[in-house]
Amino acid sequence: MRGRATPLIVLLMCVALLLVAVPVFGAPDDDGSGLTSSAVSMVGPAVRLSDPVDYDPGRSQADIAYDWNHREYLVVWVRNWPGGHREICGRRVSASGERLSWFVVSAGVGDRISPAVAYNATEKEYLVTWMQNVNGDFRTYEIWGRRIA
């Protein structure tokens, strides 16, 4: 389908990128990063996307999409709250790695997990999807989504 990436295509693209990047990783350089100087020039430096917080396993569910029209990324993730409720957050990041605005994509009563994001270049918008437990049993989930300009 034109202009729409299926999860399998996205997975295959990620695997292909990893296969290309693997040969440049080697023994750690002086900075201890585990990257050779050629890998750093190819991959780029690591950039912190969130503010420092205590360990929170819910923040590990993240996804990213690139908007080539504005040369920026949208990163989405889960944020835990007391009582087991989780919300979906997002942050724009420039192509150079500068952290831009962040916002809540979906919050409120009901657990939210497994965010995913895709960019639609034709409409110049992102689509963020997630699973949401609307009845409070933490077992039955529905798929929800939101378009973001």
C-alpha positions in Angstrom: 0.0 0.0 0.0 1.4 3.3 -1.0 2.2 5.8 1.8 1.4 3.3 4.6 3.9 1.2 6.4 2.7 -2.1 7.8 4.3 -3.4 11.1 6.1 -6.1 9.1 7.6 -3.6 6.7 8.7 -1.4 9.6 10.3 -4.4 11.3 12.1 -5.4 8.2 13.4 -1.9 7.7 14.7 -1.9 11.3 16.4 -5.2 10.9 18.0 -4.0 7.6 19.3 -0.8 9.4 20.7 -3.0 12.2 22.5 -5.3 9.7 24.1 -2.2 8.1 25.2 -0.7 11.4 26.5 -3.9 13.0 29.9 -4.0 11.2 30.9 -0.5 12.4 30.5 -1.4 16.1 33.7 -2.5 17.7 35.9 -2.1 20.8 35.0 0.9 22.9 36.8 4.2 22.0 38.3 6.3 24.7 34.9 7.7 25.7 33.7 4.2 26.7 30.6 4.4 24.4 31.4 1.1 22.7 31.3 2.8 19.3 34.3 3.3 17.0 34.9 6.7 15.6 33.4 5.6 12.2 30.2 4.4 14.0 29.8 7.7 15.8 30.0 9.6 12.5 27.5 7.2 10.9 25.1 6.8 13.8 25.5 10.2 15.6 25.7 11.0 19.3 23.2 9.8 21.8 20.7 12.5 22.8 18.7 12.5 26.1 15.0 12.9 25.2 13.4 13.0 28.7 14.2 14.7 32.0 16.0 12.5 34.6 13.7 10.5 36.7 13.9 7.5 39.0 13.7 4.1 37.2 10.3 3.6 35.7 9.8 0.4 33.6 6.7 2.0 32.0 8.9 4.5 30.2 10.5 1.7 28.2 7.7 1.4 25.7 8.7 3.9 23.0 8.3 4.4 19.3 9.5 7.0 16.8 8.6 8.4 13.4 10.3 11.0 11.1 8.7 14.0 9.5 10.9 14.9 6.5 8.8 17.9 5.7 9.9 19.6 9.0 13.0 17.6 9.5 12.0 16.4 12.9 11.0 13.2 14.8 8.1 12.4 17.0 8.9 10.1 19.9 6.0 8.5 21.9 6.2 6.6 25.1 4.2 5.4 28.2 4.3 7.3 31.4 3.3 5.5 34.7 1.2 7.1 37.4 0.4 5.8 40.9 -2.5 3.3 40.9 -1.4 1.5 37.8 -2.7 4.1 35.3 -0.5 5.0 32.4 -0.7 7.7 29.8 0.9 8.2 26.4 3.3 11.1 26.0 5.1 12.5 22.9 8.1 14.8 22.2 9.2 16.4 19.0 13.0 16.2 18.4 14.8 18.1 15.6 16.9 16.3 13.0 19.9 17.6 14.8 18.8 16.1 18.1 17.4 19.2 19.8 14.6 18.5 22.2 11.5 20.4 21.2 8.0 20.5 22.7 6.6 17.6 24.6 2.9 16.9 25.3 0.4 14.3 26.5 -1.2 12.3 23.7 -3.8 10.5 25.8 -4.4 10.5 29.6 -7.2 9.9 32.1 -8.8 7.0 33.8 -7.8 3.7 32.2 -4.5 2.0 31.5 -2.7 2.9 28.2 0.1 0.8 26.7 2.0 -0.1 23.5 2.2 3.3 21.7 3.1 3.3 18.0 3.6 6.3 15.7 3.7 6.8 11.9 4.1 9.8 9.7 1.8 10.6 6.8 3.7 12.9 4.4 0.7 13.6 2.2 -1.4 15.1 5.1 1.7 16.2 7.0 0.5 14.6 10.2 1.4 11.8 12.6 -0.9 9.0 13.7 -0.3 7.7 17.2 -2.0 4.5 18.3 -2.1 2.7 21.6 -3.9 0.0 23.5 -6.3 1.3 26.2 -8.1 -0.6 29.0 -11.4 1.3 29.2 -13.3 -0.9 31.7 -10.6 -0.9 34.4 -10.0 -4.7 34.6 -6.4 -4.4 33.2 -7.2 -7.4 30.9 -9.5 -6.1 28.2 -7.9 -3.6 25.8 -9.1 -1.6 22.8 -7.0 0.1 20.1 -7.2 3.8 20.1 -5.5 6.5 18.0 -5.1 10.2 17.5 -3.9 12.3 14.5 -1.3 15.0 15.4 -0.5 17.8 13.1 
